[in-house]
């Protein structure tokens, strides 16, 4: 089980860190903070540059923490909030990724929730310090708080969710 959790944490965490550094630094051929801010502005998030920076930092740090299994409860909160916000943004497009839906983010949210419920495993930085916040109550609390935070961010948008495609930066 520990090796499975390690693989899950590393893959989801590094994918999110990759996505965050695209926003923050323009790495991997992305448009960086300016491009991310333009996207967030089109989607109704205000102020777009601040939201882009917070999103990039949250994705990068949450992803790196998850991958390392360090401060895993914080990583779960950060990433669950991010995924909830993205799922809500893409909800009008349906599940299908081909139609810019939310299937990918839903899978990442489920993987993050699995870590919340099981803990990061023995092959994690948290295990070195005896930080073991897991189980049904902790998992539900962490994922629930993240979902509420993501819904609050989504609700702060200045215009309603449109029925058209909502592309991601």
C-alpha positions as CSV (number, residue, x, y, z in Angstrom):
1,X,0.0,0.0,0.0
2,X,2.8,2.4,0.8
3,X,4.4,2.1,-2.7
4,X,1.0,2.6,-4.3
5,X,0.5,5.8,-2.2
6,X,4.0,7.0,-3.1
7,X,3.3,6.5,-6.8
8,X,-0.1,8.3,-6.5
9,X,1.3,11.2,-4.6
10,X,4.3,11.7,-6.9
11,X,2.3,11.6,-10.1
12,X,-0.6,13.9,-8.9
13,X,1.8,16.2,-7.0
14,X,4.3,16.7,-9.9
15,X,1.5,17.1,-12.4
16,X,0.1,19.9,-10.2
17,X,3.5,21.5,-9.6
18,X,4.1,21.4,-13.4
19,X,0.7,23.1,-13.9
20,X,1.5,25.7,-11.3
21,X,4.9,26.6,-12.7
22,X,3.3,27.1,-16.1
23,X,1.2,29.9,-14.5
24,X,3.9,31.4,-12.3
25,X,7.0,31.2,-14.4
26,X,5.9,30.5,-17.9
27,X,7.8,27.2,-17.9
28,X,7.0,24.4,-20.4
29,X,6.0,26.8,-23.2
30,X,3.2,28.5,-21.2
31,X,2.3,32.2,-21.1
32,X,3.2,32.6,-17.5
33,X,1.6,34.9,-15.0
34,X,0.4,37.4,-17.7
35,X,-1.3,34.7,-19.7
36,X,-2.8,33.1,-16.6
37,X,-4.1,36.5,-15.5
38,X,-5.7,37.1,-18.9
39,X,-7.5,33.8,-18.6
40,X,-8.7,34.4,-15.1
41,X,-9.9,37.9,-16.1
42,X,-11.9,36.4,-19.0
43,X,-13.5,33.9,-16.6
44,X,-14.6,36.7,-14.2
45,X,-12.0,36.3,-11.4
46,X,-11.0,39.6,-9.8
47,X,-8.3,40.8,-9.5
48,X,-7.0,38.5,-12.2
49,X,-3.3,38.9,-11.6
50,X,-3.6,38.2,-7.8
51,X,-5.9,35.2,-8.5
52,X,-3.3,33.9,-11.1
53,X,-0.5,34.2,-8.7
54,X,-2.4,32.5,-5.9
55,X,-3.5,29.7,-8.2
56,X,0.0,29.2,-9.4
57,X,1.5,29.2,-5.9
58,X,-1.3,26.9,-4.6
59,X,-0.8,24.4,-7.4
60,X,3.0,24.5,-7.2
61,X,3.3,24.3,-3.5
62,X,0.4,21.9,-3.0
63,X,1.7,19.6,-5.6
64,X,5.3,19.6,-4.2
65,X,4.0,19.0,-0.7
66,X,1.8,16.2,-1.9
67,X,4.6,14.6,-3.9
68,X,6.9,14.6,-0.8
69,X,4.2,13.6,1.6
70,X,5.0,16.7,3.6
71,X,2.3,18.6,5.5
72,X,-0.1,16.3,3.6
73,X,-3.2,17.8,5.3
74,X,-2.3,21.3,3.9
75,X,-1.5,19.8,0.5
76,X,-4.9,18.1,0.4
77,X,-6.7,21.4,1.4
78,X,-4.8,23.3,-1.3
79,X,-5.4,20.8,-4.1
80,X,-9.0,19.9,-3.2
81,X,-9.9,23.6,-3.3
82,X,-8.1,24.0,-6.6
83,X,-9.9,21.0,-8.1
84,X,-13.3,22.1,-6.8
85,X,-12.9,25.5,-8.3
86,X,-11.9,24.0,-11.7
87,X,-14.7,21.4,-11.7
88,X,-17.3,24.2,-11.0
89,X,-15.8,26.3,-13.8
90,X,-16.0,23.5,-16.3
91,X,-19.3,22.1,-15.0
92,X,-21.4,23.7,-17.8
93,X,-19.3,21.8,-20.3
94,X,-20.2,18.4,-18.9
95,X,-17.8,15.5,-18.0
96,X,-16.1,15.0,-21.4
97,X,-12.6,16.4,-21.7
98,X,-13.2,16.7,-25.5
99,X,-15.8,19.3,-24.7
100,X,-13.6,21.1,-22.1
101,X,-15.3,19.2,-19.3
102,X,-14.1,18.3,-15.8
103,X,-13.3,14.6,-16.0
104,X,-9.5,15.1,-15.6
105,X,-9.9,17.4,-12.5
106,X,-12.5,15.0,-11.0
107,X,-9.9,12.1,-11.2
108,X,-7.2,14.3,-9.6
109,X,-9.7,15.3,-6.9
110,X,-10.5,11.7,-6.2
111,X,-6.8,10.8,-6.0
112,X,-6.2,13.7,-3.6
113,X,-9.2,12.5,-1.5
114,X,-7.7,9.0,-1.4
115,X,-4.5,10.4,0.2
116,X,-6.7,12.4,2.7
117,X,-8.5,9.3,3.8
118,X,-5.5,6.9,3.9
119,X,-2.7,9.3,4.8
120,X,0.5,9.7,2.7
121,X,1.9,6.3,3.7
122,X,5.1,5.2,5.3
123,X,7.3,6.5,2.4
124,X,6.5,10.2,3.2
125,X,8.1,13.0,5.0
126,X,5.1,13.2,7.3
127,X,5.8,9.6,8.5
128,X,9.2,10.7,9.7
129,X,7.5,13.2,12.1
130,X,4.5,11.0,13.0
131,X,2.0,13.3,11.4
132,X,-0.9,10.9,10.7
133,X,-4.1,12.8,10.1
134,X,-6.1,10.2,8.2
135,X,-9.2,8.1,8.4
136,X,-12.9,8.9,7.7
137,X,-13.2,11.9,9.9
138,X,-10.0,13.6,9.0
139,X,-10.4,12.7,5.3
140,X,-13.9,14.1,5.2
141,X,-12.9,17.2,7.1
142,X,-9.9,18.0,4.9
143,X,-11.6,17.3,1.6
144,X,-14.8,19.0,2.7
145,X,-12.9,22.2,3.8
146,X,-11.0,22.2,0.4
147,X,-14.3,21.8,-1.5
148,X,-15.8,24.7,0.4
149,X,-12.8,26.9,-0.2
150,X,-12.9,26.1,-3.9
151,X,-16.6,26.8,-4.1
152,X,-16.1,30.1,-2.3
153,X,-13.4,31.1,-4.8
154,X,-15.7,30.1,-7.7
155,X,-18.6,32.0,-6.2
156,X,-16.5,35.2,-6.1
157,X,-16.4,35.4,-9.9
158,X,-17.9,38.6,-11.2
159,X,-19.9,37.0,-13.9
160,X,-22.0,33.8,-13.9
161,X,-20.6,30.5,-15.3
162,X,-21.2,30.6,-19.0
163,X,-22.5,27.7,-21.0
164,X,-19.6,28.0,-23.5
165,X,-16.2,26.4,-23.3
166,X,-14.0,27.5,-20.5
167,X,-10.5,26.8,-21.6
168,X,-7.7,26.5,-19.1
169,X,-4.4,28.4,-19.4
